[in-house]
Amino acid sequence: MPKEVASITVNSAGGDRELRISSPGRVLWPQLGLTKLDLARYIVDVGDAFLAANGGRPVTLQRFGDTVDGDQFFSKNPPRGAPDFVRSVMVVYPSARSHPQLVIDEVAAAVWAVQMNTVVFHPWASRAGNPDNPDQLRIDLDPQPGTGFEDAIPAAQELRSVLSEAGLDSFIKTSGNRGLHVFAPVEPSHEFLDVRHAVIAAARELERRMPEKVTTAWWKEERGTRIFVDFNQANRDRTMAGAYSPRALSGATVSCPIGWDELEHISAQDFTITTVPERLKKTGDPWADMHATPGTIDGLLKWWERDLAAGLGELPFPPDFPKMPGEPMRVQPSRARSKD
């Protein structure tokens, strides 16, 4: 019996491309009956906005062997047999090891990634032409148990004010799950560690203003029912779901850019692969002009230096990172106390 195959036409600068979609009827989101072909069509429908947000950057693909409830793995370099319109760029990982990382330059490359069973796209904060220097400052507002999306809203609004005082315009999107992602376009003049320090400075200022609602505590046992400002998402090779990327969640939600004036009137479940294409047609892309006037992190770095002088030092890095200068012990506070 012949295998089920479909094809999909994708416009590109060099002319239309016909891409083959194998197993187009394979269900990715069982609760909704949405298939691999539905996902490919979604990427085409939001293609321009998706490419503006994620194109030209090193990207990691989150791929699934069956449904989004099944086995998954992360793919960084292009698999063998990638078409000639899919390229890679050499990047340096925290281990100091270099490796080629996939780059998406056109919508057809994203559709090809769907053919390779990608559901979630995770772009770097830097561009392929300058991978060591981010041009986006990214802050992940992560609700902890006992909190939810609605609790992240006032934190995001205050964070916008914090960044504005540091001279930065900010943009916001849903995470596609329970949180919010706040981005600020910046000149790519500083490397990842500097940008991480800028994020920590902003996070600490936000925490000072909302101590009962927000925390920078890395250890879960210290966070309580507050919104965690995940500063470690600013590290090299740390990524979050890209704008307009689907999420591997039962509702087929999308990490969707929104306007600040929409924030109090929406929920994350409003934005799915079935609703976002029509939304884009009606409202346009809230991030269309994000990089028109990038700012600098100089103001935040002054805050970082101020906090250092006040005794607030480095914060923990992820466990797979090498030990970093000035970093505190990587041990849960409760374990440290029990050893003492």
N, C-alpha and C positions, 0 to 999 in steps of 0.2 A: 504493500500500500504506500503510495507516494506521501512524503512528508508535506505538511501544510506550510505554505510559504506565501507571503504577501510582499508587495513592493510599495514604496512610498516616494513621491517626488518632492525633492527639496531644492529650492532656489539657492544658487550660490553666485559669487562674482564671476565665475568662469562658465556659467550656464547651469541648467537644471541637472541635478544628479538623481538617478534612480537607485534607491537603496533597498536591499533585500532584507525583509524581516522574517526570520524563521520562527516557527511556532507562534504565529501572531495571536492565536486564540488562547495562549497560556494565560491563565488567570493569575495576576499579581496580587490583587486586593480581593480576597475571597468574599468579604462581607458586602462588597459593592459589585462584584463580578467584573471589575475593570481588568483589561488584558494588556499584554505587551504591545499590541497594536494601538490600543487606546493611549498608552504612554508615549509611543512614537509620534502619534498625531498631536498630542498635547505639546511636545517639544517643538514641532513645526509651527503650531498655532502661536506660541509665545516666543518664537525663535529670536526675533530682533532684540527684545528686552532681555531674554536669557543670555544672548551673546554679549550684549553691552555689559551685563553684570559679571559674567564669568569667563568671557573669552579672553584670549591672550594671556592667561595666567596658568601657572602650574596647577594641575587639578588631580585630585584623587577620586577614583570611581568606587562607589559602594555597590557591589554586584551580588546578585542573588541567584541561587540555583533553581529555585522554585518560586513559592509565594514570598511576600515580604515577612511572613511569619517563620520562614525556613532558614536554612543555612545561608550565610553571607560571608563575603571577604572583601578586602580593600585592595584595589589595583592602582598602582602609581605609574608604572611605565607602560607604554603601548604594547598590547599583546602581539604575538607574532601574526603576520598576515594583515596588519592594519593597513588601510588604504593610504595612498600617497598624500591625501589631503589631511592626514592626521600626523602631527609632528610631536616632538618632545624637546625638552630643554634640560640641560644639566643643572641640578640644584645640589646644595650642600645641606645635609641633615644635621641635627644636633650632635650626632656622634662624630662629625667631621667627615663622614663618608659622602662621596658624591655619587649621584645616580640620575639617569634620565627620568624626567617626569612628564606625563602627558600634558599637552596643551590643546585647547579647542579654539580653532581659528574661524570656524564657520558652523552654521547650524547643522549641516550634514554630518559633521564630526560628532555632535551631540546625539544625533539620531543613530549613527553607527555605534555609539556607546550604549544606547538602549538595545540595539541588536546584540551587543555583548552582555546583555542582562544587567545593565546599570539602572538603578532606580534613583540613587542620591548622588549629587555632584558636590564635591568639596573643594572649592578653589582656594588657592593661597591668597594672602593679603598683598602680595607683590606681583608684579608683572613679569612675563617671561624674559623681557629685555633687561630687567634689573631685579633678578629674583632675591637678592640679599637685602633690598631696601623696600619695605612696604609702602604702598601709596594709599593704604586704608588703615585707620585706627579702628579696631573692632572691639566691642564690649558686649559680652553675653550676660544677660540678666536671667538667672536660672532660679525659678521658684523651688524652694525646698519643701519637704513634706509638711503639710499643714497650711501651705500657701498655694496660690494658683495664678493664672494669667492676670486676673483682675488686680492682684497685689503687685505685679510687675509694672503696671501702668503708671502709678505715681512715681515709682523709682525711675522709670524711663524719662518722665517729664522733668524731674529734678536733674537727672543726668544731662539732659539737653541744656539746662541752664548752666550747669557746671562747665560743660564743654564750650558753651558760648562765652563764658567769662574767661576761658583760656584761649579765646580767639578762633574757635572752630565751629563751623556749621555741621550739623548732624542730621543723619537720615536714619529711618527706622524700618524694620521689617519684623513680621512674626517669625518665630523659629519654626513654625509648623507643628510645634508640640505645645508646651505650656509657657514658654518664655518669650523674650523679646531680644532682638539683636540691634544694637545701636552702632552705626558706622559714621566715621568722619573722614572725608577725603583729605589726604595730607601730601605734601611734597615728598617724593622718595629720596630724602636726603639723610635719613638715619637708618641704621640696621635694626634687626628684630629686637635685640636686647634693649635698645633705647626706646623703641615703641612700647615694649612691655612695661618699662619703667614709667612711661607716660600714662599708660592705662592704669597702673597701680596708683599713680598720683591722683588721677581722676576718681578711681574707685574709693580711695581713702577720703577724699573730699566729700564724695557722695555719702559715705558711711558716717562721717562727722555730722552731716546735716540730717540724716535719717537713721540714727543708731538703733532704733527699735524695729526698723523695717528692712534694713540692708546690712550685709556683712561681707567682709573680705576674708573671713576665716576659711583657710584651705581645708582644714579637717572637719568632716561632717559633724562630728560630735560637738563641735563648738558653734555650729551655725544656727541652731534653733529653728524657729518658724519665721525665717527671714529670707529675703531675696539674696542669693549669692551672686556677687559680681565676679565672674570667672576670668580673672586676669591672665590665667595661663593659656587662654585661647589666643593670646597675642604672641605666643612663642613661634619660633621657626617650626615649620612642619606641623603646626596645629591649625586645624581648619574647622569650620562649621558649615552646615548645609548652605549652599549658595542661594542667592536671590532667584526665585522662580523654580528652584529645585523641588521636586516632590520629596516627601518623606516616607520612610518605610513604616508607616503607621496605618492602622486599620481603616481610617477615614480618607486615605489618599490625600492628606493635607499637603499644602505647599508652603514653603518659606516665602512669604509674600511681602514685598515692599508696600508700605502704606504711607499716607500723608499724616503729619502730626495731628491735623485736625480730625482725623478719623479714629484716633487711638481709643477714645472713650466710648466708641459706638460699634466696635467690632469684637469678634472672638476669633481665635485661631481656626476654629472649625468652619468659618465662613469661606476659607480659601482652599480649594481643592483642584485637582486636575480637570474637573468638570466645570468649575465656576470661574477660574482665573482667566481663561482666554476671553470670555465675554466681558469680564471686568476690564481687561486691558483695552478692548475695543471702545468701551464706553468712557473710561476715565483716563486712559493713557498710563504711562509709566511714571510713578512718583520719583523714580531715581534717574530719570532721563538726563538731568543736568548735574548729576552728583559731582562729577570731576571738572566742572567748568571753572571753579575757583577754589583750588585746594588750599588748605591752610598749612601751618607748621605745628610741630609738637614742642616748639621752644618754650612756650608758656607752661605747658605741663611738666617739662623737664626742670624748670625753675622750681615748681612745686615739689618735684621729686627731691631736688637738692635741699629745699627747705625742710622737708620731712626727715631726710637723712640727718641733717644738723640737729633736729629735735629728737633723734634717737630711734626713728622708725626706719629700720633697715630693709634688707632684701626679704622676700617672701619665698616659700617653698616652690620648687619646680616640680614638674611631673616626675613620677618615679623612674621613667625610662631615660631621663636626661642625665648627662654626666653631672657630678657635683659642681655647683657653680660658686664663684667667689662671693663670700658674705652670706651664703645661704644658711638658714637655720637647719637644725637636725631634721631629717626626714623620718620622724617617728610621731605617732599619735600622742597628743599631750597626756592622755590617760596612761599610756604605756610608759612614757617617760617618768611620770610621777610614781608608777608602781615600781620601776627599777630603782628610783631614788629611795 
